[in-house]
Amino acid sequence: MKPGEKGLARMISATRYSWLGIKAAWRHEAAFRQEVTIAVIGLPLAIWLARDGVEFLLLVVPLLLLLLAELVNSAIEAVVDRFGGELHELSGRAKDMGSAAVFIAIVITGLSWVTILGDIYL
């Protein structure tokens, strides 16, 4: 185990670092801001549309996974960019895979919403 804070102090520090990461993504990543906007619109819609707790989760969890994927993608891009601007096959591959993760999260979100809405209205 790494030396350092333990217990509640560690949890408080971890929460602070997480909040700093969210703030950085908001400040520097347009895609993250767009996806937060979608989530902010989607959450009240999910509350209004869902007929039960399961449907609510099937509408909200993909939105949160989309934010998660975007944060991971942004972190990958930041690390790759940190180590230089020269083109490298592995750097490109890492960025492409991060982008693919976001794309899959978008597909999951769309499928979930279309399925639930189709079940409600068709």
Secondary structure, 3 states (H helix, E strand, C coil): CCCCCCHHHHHHHHHHHHHHHHHHHHHHCHHHHHHHHHHHHHHHHHHHHCCCHHHHHHHHHHHHHHHHHHHHHHHHHHHHHHCCCCCCHHHHHHHHHHHHHHHHHHHHHHHHHHHHHHHHHC
